[in-house]
Amino acid sequence: MSMQNRGRRLMLAVALGVLGSAAQAAEPFHLEETTIADIHRGIQSGAVSCRQIVEAYVARARAYNGMCTALVTPDGRKAPAVKGTTRAGLPLKFPTQTVSIRELLPDFGQYSGATPDYGRMEPTQSDPGVYQQYGMVVGIPHARQVNALETLNLRGERSVTCKGKFDAPPGKPLPAGAPSVCEDFRQQPDALETAAALDAQYGRNPDLQAMPLYCVPMSFKAVYNAKDMRSTGGGDVAYAMDAAPADSTLTARMRAAGAIIYAQAHNSEYNGGSGDPGGDAKVERPYIGTGGARETWGGTVCNPYDTTRETGGSSGGSGASVAANLVVCSICETTGGSCRNPANLNGVVNLVPTKGTISYAGGIGANPYQDRPGILCRTVKDAVTILDAFRDQKTGRYFDPADPYTAITHMTAADTPYVGALSRPGSGKPLAGVRIGVVREFMRKKTPSAAPVSDGVNAQLKVLQALGAELIEAVDPEYPDDPSLPNMAFGFEDALAEVIPFHMPEVLSWKKADGTPEFAVPGWDVTSREYLVAASLHKAPWPANLNLLRIIGNPPEHPDAVSGYTFSFQFAQYLLARGDARVHDWQTLNANAKYFSDAKRAAAKNWENKAIDIRTDAITYTMKRRDTVRMAVMKVMEQNRIDVFVNPSSTVIAQQLGGPGEPERRSFGYGATLGLPEVFVPGGFIDTVYDPRFVLGKDGRKYDTAFGSAPAKPGSPLPFNVGFWAAPGDEATVIKVASAYEAATRHRRPPPDFGPLKGEP
């Protein structure tokens, strides 16, 4: 072999992650915090097989994927010992110790409202032989369980319709009484069998060009269909066949890329369920306290850094499963903040590309115009590797005929792999020439709990400067000016003043709950043509409270309208397309379902019966808002020569399960609202929290929440993320900045209560 050819072979080996020396081949494989490249090196060196990797993850699920919440009861009496569904070969065990409601709620002796929705154990609708928690629950301190994976792709437990011997391996007749659908279902290999087949076919030489995700165990938010696993969106619904008739597009593409379709991750049931539209069904037993990411079939997910706290919704199981090293990566979904929040609260990387890049076909959504799949991993490189793998293998493009939103990707998606945008190690100033805008609107410290995160992200700005970036900050009246940073000469309010008067003049007519105008400028009628024209030319002051933070929110006239018709339509469409013999519309869904709380029951019944006005202007509003605010954001970028924005992904710290919610949540849904690309990277940890508190109302009939003022220590320091985002199609720039920041900081660290098991690779 010539020296030239030998050099080419060496370059190819490096590109594919092939180990080229005896010293490298001898390097052991470690499962904890492993990456895609680590898995490939381990297999190629012979240190581990694909089946051994999957077996190790199953062992971790057996050890760490149990229940982590206790029932809230009237008196703290023990709950009965009952059996749950099977996971990783063992039945779920539920804690029998309960928590008295008097420990949770102050002045409960003076409470005179409706009887609370007390916690209890009940048989499930899908499988009456197994139980689940219903009603109010709280997290258990240091539970060493996280309950992140709802269903594992393991034969005999991956389906309720075809459970146990009804999912026996092919070759022998099924037992009497097996549903006829189980004959076809059992032909599909489970995760362990798939891994063994990969080992048999490829051994130590997988084709990583054809299968860039070879042997990567992944979880998927439970709203995504899988043909070889129970797929009910977290609902306790007795479908005729609980596995979907076909994979969602994204599941199929991950499967084709060599990934192990390993588990369905817990979520907020049906993608959050979009609240209660109101109707004849009334809540008889109020649920007091936050539920976090919870579903009826699988229960509540707990934060692996502090199991008394939430994971963020609605993709909480995706975030917790990656954080606790139960999977390599997970596919989440965001309508507002359902990928960003679980990444932020669980200390993992989140990558969500421009709307339409990843197909949503085959999933339960809340608002098709905003729903976007996202990627949660422990490193930016892994997330980008998965983003590249979503391309159609035949065309090399992201387009999917089943999702019309993917038709826009020919205008936004790069033709070359995004891994090429990753910052290269070793360069001293990888962000030299990059101009980053600091969004101070998202860093306001209006509450005690917001300050630690805002200050934490602000401290990280020096890292970006050290990497060579030039920073410029937005001017915000509620955030002190940093004299060391230049101000944007043209800010978000300037841009909004130019675009709103013509494109969305109705915004200036919004009224507050008391009927008074929300926006006012002394000496002007802000609803008049004269004012709108003058404001658009900067000849009249712009309302101080009409800023970027406000405009990405919903109008006061119908604050829930954006998730009204959209959710009822999308879920009805999903059920009809699924074509189940028993469950195919709202009526048959409710006839075959149970719900974990009385509030969820009432909401589902109202969705069934509610006469939704199809003439809703909510969709028109979301479309106008996206186009208008995108224009404003991009004008700010162009006029200030900004490449990327930076800010906290949220200033909300993980709140206590079953506890009071933050009265004013500072969580920013700009990415999903505007369909923009964003990458969120671990930015550090907070060791002091200001938890909100319950306050009994003056009439004694309900509990309100108030801001906390007393500092407290969580069970373990809680993570927060730094958010990077930009204009549609700017994925490569955002990836470059995020990966450079990650390489310089390495803030990610695993939760201490979920370490390696004895004998784990």
Residue pairs with C-beta under 8 A, 6 or more apart in sequence:
1 9
10 20
12 18
13 20
14 20
16 40
16 208
16 209
17 37
17 40
17 41
17 44
17 208
18 41
18 44
19 25
19 27
19 41
19 44
19 45
24 41
24 45
25 45
25 46
25 47
26 45
27 41
27 45
27 47
28 47
28 761
29 38
29 39
29 41
29 42
29 45
29 47
29 48
29 761
30 38
30 756
30 761
31 53
31 56
31 57
31 60
31 325
31 756
31 760
31 761
32 325
32 750
32 755
32 756
32 760
33 325
33 378
33 748
33 750
34 42
34 325
34 328
35 328
35 378
35 379
35 381
35 382
36 212
36 213
36 216
36 328
36 329
36 381
36 382
36 385
37 381
39 53
39 214
39 215
39 216
39 328
40 206
40 208
40 214
40 215
41 47
42 48
42 53
42 761
43 49
43 50
43 53
43 204
43 206
43 214
43 215
44 204
44 205
44 206
45 204
46 204
47 761
48 761
49 195
49 199
50 195
50 196
50 198
50 199
50 214
50 215
50 260
51 192
51 195
51 196
51 199
52 761
53 195
53 215
53 217
53 761
54 191
54 192
54 195
54 215
54 217
54 260
54 262
55 192
56 760
56 761
57 217
57 262
57 326
57 327
58 88
58 89
58 152
58 154
58 191
58 192
59 88
59 757
59 760
60 324
60 325
60 326
60 757
60 760
61 87
61 88
61 149
61 152
61 263
61 326
62 87
62 88
62 89
62 90
63 757
64 144
64 145
64 146
64 324
64 326
64 754
65 87
65 88
65 145
65 146
65 147
65 148
65 149
65 326
66 87
66 92
66 93
66 145
66 147
67 84
67 92
67 93
67 94
67 95
67 133
67 143
67 145
67 147
67 299
68 139
68 140
68 143
68 145
68 146
68 147
68 300
68 302
68 307
69 95
69 133
69 137
69 138
69 139
69 140
69 147
69 299
69 300
69 302
69 657
69 658
70 95
70 97
70 98
70 99
70 119
70 137
70 138
70 139
70 140
71 79
71 98
71 99
71 118
71 119
71 120
71 121
71 133
71 135
71 136
71 137
72 98
72 99
72 100
72 101
72 104
72 116
72 118
72 119
72 135
72 136
72 137
72 138
72 289
72 658
73 79
73 98
73 99
73 100
73 101
73 118
73 119
73 120
74 100
74 101
74 118
75 100
76 98
76 99
76 100
76 103
77 98
78 96
78 97
78 98
79 94
79 95
79 96
79 97
79 98
79 119
79 120
79 121
80 96
80 121
81 94
81 96
82 94
82 121
82 131
83 91
83 92
83 129
83 130
83 131
84 91
84 92
84 93
84 94
84 130
84 131
84 132
85 91
85 92
85 124
85 127
85 130
85 132
85 157
85 160
86 92
86 156
86 157
86 163
87 149
87 151
87 152
87 157
88 152
88 154
89 154
89 157
91 130
92 130
94 121
94 131
94 133
95 140
98 119
99 138
101 108
101 116
101 118
101 136
102 108
102 109
104 138
104 288
104 289
104 658
104 659
104 694
105 111
105 288
105 694
105 696
105 703
106 693
106 694
106 695
106 696
107 696
110 696
110 700
111 696
111 700
111 701
111 703
112 699
112 700
112 701
113 286
113 700
113 701
113 702
114 283
114 284
114 285
114 286
114 701
115 285
116 136
116 285
116 286
116 287
116 288
117 135
117 136
117 285
117 286
117 287
117 288
117 597
117 598
117 599
118 135
118 136
118 285
119 133
119 134
119 135
119 136
119 137
120 133
120 134
120 135
121 131
121 132
121 133
121 134
122 131
122 132
122 134
122 594
123 129
123 130
123 131
124 130
124 131
124 132
124 236
124 296
124 297
124 594
125 236
125 237
125 238
125 592
125 593
125 594
126 160
126 232
126 236
126 237
126 238
126 242
126 297
127 160
127 163
132 236
132 296
132 297
132 298
132 299
132 596
133 299
133 300
133 596
134 296
134 594
134 596
134 597
135 285
135 287
135 596
135 597
136 287
136 288
136 289
136 597
136 658
137 291
137 300
137 657
137 658
138 289
138 308
138 656
138 657
138 658
138 659
139 300
139 302
139 303
139 306
139 307
139 308
139 309
139 310
139 656
139 657
139 658
140 302
140 307
140 308
141 306
141 307
141 308
141 715
142 307
142 715
142 753
143 302
143 307
144 307
144 753
144 754
145 302
145 307
146 301
146 302
146 303
146 304
146 307
146 320
146 321
146 324
146 326
146 754
147 266
147 298
147 299
147 300
147 301
147 302
147 317
147 320
148 219
148 265
148 266
148 301
148 304
148 311
148 316
148 317
148 318
148 320
148 321
148 324
148 326
149 219
149 263
149 264
149 265
149 266
149 317
149 321
149 326
149 327
150 222
150 230
150 234
150 263
150 264
150 265
150 266
150 295
150 297
150 298
150 317
151 157
151 158
151 222
151 229
151 230
151 263
151 264
151 298
152 158
152 191
152 262
152 263
153 190
153 191
153 226
153 228
153 229
153 260
153 261
153 262
153 263
154 190
154 191
154 192
155 167
155 168
155 169
155 186
155 190
155 192
155 193
156 163
156 164
156 165
156 167
156 168
157 163
158 167
158 190
158 228
158 229
158 230
158 243
159 167
159 185
159 229
159 230
159 242
159 243
160 230
160 242
161 179
161 181
161 182
161 185
161 230
161 239
161 240
161 241
161 242
161 243
162 178
162 179
162 181
162 182
162 185
162 186
162 243
165 174
165 175
165 178
166 174
166 175
166 178
166 179
166 182
166 186
167 182
167 185
167 186
168 174
168 175
168 186
169 186
170 186
170 187
174 182
174 183
174 186
179 240
179 241
181 240
181 241
185 228
185 241
185 243
188 227
188 228
189 197
189 228
190 228
191 217
191 260
191 261
191 262
194 260
194 261
195 215
195 260
198 206
198 214
198 215
198 258
202 214
206 214
206 215
206 258
207 214
208 214
210 258
210 393
211 257
211 258
212 257
212 258
212 385
212 388
212 389
213 254
213 257
213 258
213 259
213 385
213 386
213 389
214 258
215 258
215 260
216 258
216 259
216 260
216 328
216 329
217 259
217 260
217 262
217 263
217 327
217 328
218 254
218 259
218 260
218 261
218 262
218 263
218 327
218 328
218 329
218 330
218 331
219 262
219 263
219 264
219 265
219 317
219 318
219 321
219 322
219 326
219 327
219 330
219 331
220 226
220 250
220 251
220 261
220 263
220 264
220 265
220 318
220 330
220 331
221 264
221 265
221 267
221 314
221 315
221 317
221 318
221 330
221 331
221 332
221 333
222 231
222 232
222 233
222 234
222 264
222 265
222 266
222 267
222 295
222 298
222 317
223 233
223 234
223 267
223 270
223 271
223 333
223 363
223 364
223 365
224 231
224 248
224 250
224 251
224 264
224 331
224 333
224 362
224 363
224 373
225 231
225 244
225 245
225 246
225 247
225 248
225 251
225 362
225 363
225 578
226 243
226 244
226 247
226 248
226 251
226 261
226 264
227 243
227 244
227 245
227 246
227 247
228 243
228 261
229 243
229 261
229 263
229 264
230 242
230 243
230 264
230 297
231 242
231 243
231 244
231 264
232 239
232 242
232 297
233 267
233 269
233 270
233 271
233 295
233 364
234 266
234 267
234 268
234 269
234 270
234 295
234 296
234 297
234 298
235 269
235 270
235 295
235 296
235 297
235 589
235 593
236 295
236 296
236 297
236 593
236 594
236 595
236 596
237 297
237 583
237 589
237 592
237 593
238 582
238 583
238 592
238 593
239 580
239 582
239 583
239 592
240 580
240 581
240 582
240 583
241 580
241 581
244 362
244 578
245 578
245 579
246 252
246 362
247 255
247 362
248 359
248 360
248 361
248 362
248 363
249 359
249 360
249 361
249 362
249 400
249 402
249 403
250 331
250 358
250 359
250 360
250 362
250 363
250 373
250 390
251 261
251 362
253 359
253 389
253 390
253 391
253 392
253 393
254 261
254 331
254 386
254 389
254 390
255 261
256 393
257 389
257 393
259 389
262 327
263 321
263 326
263 327
265 315
265 317
265 318
265 320
265 321
265 327
265 330
266 293
266 294
266 295
266 298
266 299
266 300
266 301
266 316
266 317
266 320
267 293
267 295
267 313
267 314
267 315
267 316
267 317
267 318
267 333
268 292
268 293
268 294
268 295
268 313
268 314
268 316
268 338
269 294
269 295
269 296
269 595
269 596
269 600
270 364
270 571
271 314
271 333
271 335
271 338
271 364
271 365
271 366
271 371
272 313
272 314
272 335
272 338
272 366
273 366
273 567
273 600
273 603
273 604
274 366
274 367
274 560
274 563
274 564
274 566
274 567
275 560
275 563
275 603
276 283
276 599
276 602
276 603
276 606
277 560
277 564
277 568
277 603
277 606
277 607
277 610
277 612
278 606
278 610
279 605
279 606
279 609
279 610
280 605
280 606
280 609
281 601
281 602
281 603
281 605
281 606
281 609
282 602
283 598
283 599
283 602
284 598
284 602
285 597
285 598
286 598
286 599
286 702
287 597
287 598
287 599
288 694
288 703
289 657
289 658
289 659
289 660
289 661
290 310
290 655
290 656
290 657
290 658
290 659
290 660
290 661
291 300
291 596
291 597
291 657
291 658
292 300
292 301
292 302
292 310
292 311
292 312
292 313
292 316
292 655
292 657
293 300
293 301
293 310
293 311
293 312
293 313
293 314
293 315
293 316
293 317
293 342
294 300
294 301
294 596
295 596
296 593
296 594
296 595
296 596
296 600
298 317
299 596
300 657
301 310
301 311
301 316
301 317
301 320
302 308
302 309
302 310
302 311
302 320
302 657
303 309
303 310
303 311
303 320
303 345
303 346
303 654
303 718
304 320
304 323
304 324
304 346
304 751
304 753
304 754
305 323
305 346
305 347
305 654
305 714
305 715
305 716
305 717
305 718
305 719
305 751
306 654
306 714
306 715
306 716
306 718
307 715
307 753
308 656
308 657
308 715
309 345
309 654
309 655
309 656
309 657
309 714
309 715
309 718
310 316
310 345
310 654
310 655
310 656
310 657
311 317
311 319
311 320
311 342
311 345
311 346
311 654
312 319
312 337
312 338
312 340
312 341
312 342
312 343
312 344
312 345
312 346
312 654
313 338
313 341
313 342
314 333
314 335
314 338
315 330
315 332
315 333
315 334
315 338
315 339
315 342
315 374
315 376
316 342
317 330
318 330
318 331
318 332
318 339
318 342
318 376
319 330
319 332
319 341
319 342
319 343
319 345
319 346
319 348
319 376
320 326
320 342
320 346
321 327
321 330
322 328
322 329
322 330
322 346
322 348
322 376
322 377
322 378
323 346
323 347
323 348
323 378
323 750
323 751
324 750
324 751
324 754
325 750
325 754
328 377
328 378
328 382
329 375
329 376
329 377
329 378
329 382
329 383
329 386
330 375
330 376
330 377
331 373
331 374
331 375
331 376
332 338
332 339
332 342
332 343
332 350
332 373
332 374
332 375
332 376
333 339
333 360
333 363
333 365
333 371
333 372
333 373
333 374
334 340
334 352
334 370
334 371
334 372
334 374
334 671
334 672
335 365
335 366
335 367
335 370
335 371
335 372
335 563
335 672
336 370
336 667
336 669
336 672
336 673
337 650
337 667
337 668
337 669
337 672
338 672
339 350
339 352
339 372
339 374
339 376
340 350
340 352
340 649
340 650
340 667
340 668
340 669
340 671
340 678
340 680
340 721
340 723
341 649
341 650
341 652
341 667
342 348
342 350
342 376
343 349
343 350
343 376
343 649
343 680
343 721
344 350
344 649
344 650
344 680
344 719
344 720
344 721
345 653
345 654
345 718
345 719
346 719
347 682
347 685
347 719
347 721
347 747
347 748
347 749
347 751
348 376
348 377
348 378
348 682
348 748
349 376
349 377
349 378
349 379
349 380
349 382
349 383
349 679
349 680
349 681
349 682
349 738
349 742
349 748
350 374
350 375
350 376
350 383
350 649
350 678
350 679
350 680
350 721
351 374
351 375
351 377
351 380
351 383
351 384
351 386
351 387
351 678
351 679
351 735
352 372
352 373
352 374
352 375
352 671
352 672
352 677
352 678
352 679
353 372
353 387
353 413
353 677
353 731
354 409
354 412
354 413
354 675
354 676
354 677
354 728
354 729
354 731
355 370
355 372
355 405
355 408
355 675
355 676
355 728
356 398
356 403
356 405
356 406
356 407
356 408
356 409
356 412
356 675
357 387
357 390
357 398
357 406
357 409
357 412
357 413
357 731
358 372
358 373
358 374
358 387
358 390
358 398
358 406
359 373
359 390
359 398
359 400
359 402
359 403
359 406
360 368
360 371
360 372
360 373
360 403
360 405
361 400
361 402
361 403
362 402
363 371
363 373
363 574
364 570
364 571
364 574
365 371
365 567
365 570
365 571
365 574
366 563
366 566
366 567
366 570
367 562
367 563
367 566
367 567
367 570
367 622
368 405
368 566
368 570
369 566
369 619
369 622
369 623
369 626
370 622
370 672
370 673
370 675
371 570
372 672
372 675
375 383
375 386
375 387
376 383
377 383
377 386
378 748
379 742
379 748
380 422
380 679
380 681
380 735
380 738
380 739
380 742
381 419
381 422
381 739
383 679
384 418
384 419
384 421
384 422
384 735
384 739
385 419
387 418
387 731
388 417
388 418
388 419
390 398
391 397
391 398
392 398
392 399
392 400
396 415
397 409
397 410
397 413
398 406
398 409
398 413
399 406
399 407
399 409
399 410
400 406
411 729
412 728
412 729
413 729
413 731
414 729
414 731
414 732
418 731
418 732
418 735
420 732
421 731
421 732
421 733
421 735
421 736
421 739
422 735
422 736
422 739
423 430
423 431
423 736
423 737
423 739
423 740
423 743
424 430
425 743
428 468
429 467
429 468
430 467
430 468
430 736
430 740
430 743
431 464
431 467
431 468
431 469
431 736
431 737
431 740
432 468
432 469
433 468
434 468
434 469
434 470
434 643
434 644
434 733
434 736
434 737
435 469
435 470
435 471
435 472
435 640
435 641
435 642
435 643
436 464
436 469
436 470
436 471
436 472
436 642
436 643
436 644
436 645
436 646
436 737
437 471
437 472
437 473
437 474
437 488
437 636
437 637
437 640
437 642
437 644
437 645
437 646
438 461
438 471
438 472
438 473
438 474
438 485
438 645
438 646
438 647
439 474
439 492
439 548
439 645
439 646
439 647
440 473
440 474
440 475
440 476
440 479
440 647
441 474
441 476
441 479
441 492
441 547
441 548
441 549
441 647
442 549
442 647
442 648
442 651
442 666
442 668
442 670
443 454
443 457
443 458
443 476
443 479
443 647
443 648
443 651
444 450
444 454
444 476
444 478
444 479
444 549
444 651
444 666
445 451
445 454
445 455
445 479
445 651
446 478
446 664
446 666
447 651
447 662
447 664
447 666
447 690
447 707
448 690
448 707
448 708
448 709
449 651
449 652
449 653
449 662
449 689
449 690
449 691
449 692
449 707
449 708
450 651
450 652
450 666
452 653
452 686
452 688
452 689
453 648
453 650
453 651
453 652
453 653
453 686
453 720
454 648
454 651
456 648
456 683
456 684
456 686
456 720
457 646
457 647
457 648
457 683
457 720
457 722
459 684
460 683
460 684
460 722
460 741
460 745
461 471
461 485
461 646
463 741
463 744
463 745
464 471
464 646
464 737
464 741
465 471
466 744
467 740
467 741
467 744
469 737
471 485
472 485
472 486
472 487
472 488
472 640
472 642
473 481
473 482
473 485
473 486
473 487
473 488
474 487
474 488
474 491
474 492
475 481
475 487
475 488
475 491
476 547
477 544
481 487
488 636
488 640
488 642
489 639
489 640
490 635
490 636
490 639
490 640
491 636
492 547
492 548
492 632
492 633
492 636
493 542
493 546
493 547
493 548
494 538
494 542
494 636
495 631
495 632
495 633
495 635
495 636
495 639
496 542
496 546
496 547
496 548
496 551
496 629
496 632
497 535
497 536
497 538
497 542
498 536
498 538
498 632
498 635
499 628
499 629
499 631
499 632
499 635
500 507
500 508
500 546
500 551
500 628
500 632
501 508
501 532
501 533
501 535
501 536
502 532
502 536
503 624
503 627
503 628
503 631
504 624
504 625
504 628
505 527
505 532
507 519
507 546
507 551
507 555
508 519
508 526
508 527
508 531
508 532
508 543
508 546
509 517
509 527
510 517
510 518
510 519
510 555
510 556
510 557
511 517
511 518
511 556
511 557
512 518
512 556
513 556
517 526
517 527
518 545
518 556
519 526
519 543
519 545
519 546
520 526
520 543
521 531
521 540
521 541
521 542
521 543
524 531
524 534
524 540
524 541
525 531
526 532
526 535
526 543
531 540
534 540
535 541
535 542
548 629
548 632
548 633
548 670
549 668
551 625
551 629
552 625
552 629
552 668
552 669
552 670
552 673
552 674
554 560
554 561
554 562
555 561
555 621
558 564
558 618
561 616
561 617
561 618
561 621
562 618
562 621
562 622
564 612
564 616
564 618
565 612
565 613
565 614
565 616
565 618
565 619
566 618
566 619
567 607
568 586
568 607
568 610
568 612
569 612
571 586
571 607
572 585
572 586
575 583
575 584
575 585
575 586
575 588
575 589
576 584
576 585
578 584
582 588
582 592
583 589
583 592
586 607
586 608
587 608
589 604
589 608
590 604
590 605
590 608
593 604
594 601
595 601
595 604
622 673
625 673
626 673
626 674
626 675
629 673
629 674
630 674
630 675
630 676
630 727
630 728
633 674
633 676
633 727
634 727
636 642
637 643
637 645
637 726
637 727
643 726
643 730
643 733
643 737
644 724
644 725
644 726
644 730
644 733
644 734
644 737
645 724
645 725
645 726
646 722
646 723
646 724
646 737
647 668
647 723
648 668
648 720
648 721
648 722
648 723
649 668
649 680
649 720
649 721
649 722
649 723
650 666
650 667
650 668
650 720
650 721
651 666
651 667
652 662
652 665
652 666
652 667
653 686
653 689
653 718
653 720
654 714
654 718
655 661
655 662
655 691
655 692
656 691
659 691
659 692
659 694
660 691
660 692
660 693
660 694
660 703
660 705
660 706
661 692
661 705
662 692
662 705
662 707
663 692
663 704
663 705
663 706
663 707
664 707
670 676
670 725
671 677
671 678
671 725
675 728
676 725
676 726
676 727
676 728
677 725
677 726
677 728
677 729
677 730
677 731
677 734
678 723
678 724
678 725
678 734
679 723
679 724
679 725
679 734
679 735
679 737
679 738
680 721
680 722
680 723
680 724
680 738
681 721
681 722
681 724
681 738
681 741
681 742
681 745
681 747
682 719
682 720
682 721
682 722
682 742
682 745
682 747
682 748
683 719
683 720
683 721
683 722
683 745
683 747
684 719
684 720
684 747
685 717
685 718
685 719
685 720
685 747
686 714
686 717
686 718
686 719
686 720
687 713
687 714
687 717
687 718
688 711
688 712
688 713
689 708
689 711
689 712
689 713
689 714
689 718
690 707
690 708
690 709
690 710
690 711
690 712
691 708
691 712
692 705
692 706
692 707
692 708
693 705
693 706
693 708
694 703
694 704
694 705
694 706
695 703
695 704
695 705
695 706
696 703
696 704
697 703
697 704
716 751
716 752
716 753
719 747
722 741
724 734
724 737
724 738
724 741
725 734
726 733
726 734
742 748
